Structures are given as structure tokens and as C-alpha cells.
Amino acid sequence: MGLLHNVKTKLGPAKGKVSDLAQRHEDKIHHGLDKAAQAVDKRTKGKYSDRIQSGTGRAKGAMGRLAHQGESGPGGGGTTPPPGTGAVPPEAGRTTPPRDPGGTTPPDDTPPPAS
């Protein structure tokens, strides 16, 4: 047996325990994440607010998946965070079009304004 299999075997019972604790204390964990995010945002004087908010949403989503793993139903065990967690996919914040290999942006499809 490989090393990875041995590690998975030994950590199996702990995974269930962590999931149970995360489920029981989900509200406290969310509150702690929000409080930490506010403290960091205050220290950085809002310079990284969007990144802090994104990271907090991702952490809440991961925690929610951990807390609700093993639950059957539409949201159980999937890779999508539960609704209302504030997690934002990485593509959602994109405002500029992707660059082509030449390093230029694609032309705008809208016609020029009529004079």
C-alpha cells in the first residue's frame, strides 16, 4: 500500500469528527471569519477589500462544504458552495476581456457612434 492510502486510512475518522464540529459551530466559525476579515481590512485601510471579501467567501464556502459533507440531497458533497455563503467564482470579478497571445485586447464589437 502507498503512503497516500495509509494517510487517508489514518485520517478517515478525524475527517468525520472535523465535519461534525464544523456543522455544530458553523455560525461561530462564520462570525470569526467575518471578524478576522474586518480586522485585516481595517489594517490595510481598505486597499485589499475586494480580495479580502473574496477570500472570506471562499473560506466560508469551503467550511460549508466540510460541514455538510455526507449529507444527501442537491447540495451534499458537491463542489459548489451552499447558497448565500458569498463565495464568488474567480471569473465573476473579471472586468477586462482576456488577452490574446500577442498581448493586445480584442476589438470592441460595438459600432462607433453616429455623428
Buried (B, 14 or more C-beta within 10 A) or exposed (E): EEEEEEEEEEEEEEEEEBBEEBBEBBEEBBEEBEEBBEEBBEEEEEEBEEEBBBBBBBBBBBBBBBBBBEEEEEBEEEEEBBEEBBBBEEEEEEEEEEEEEEEEEEEEEEEEEEE
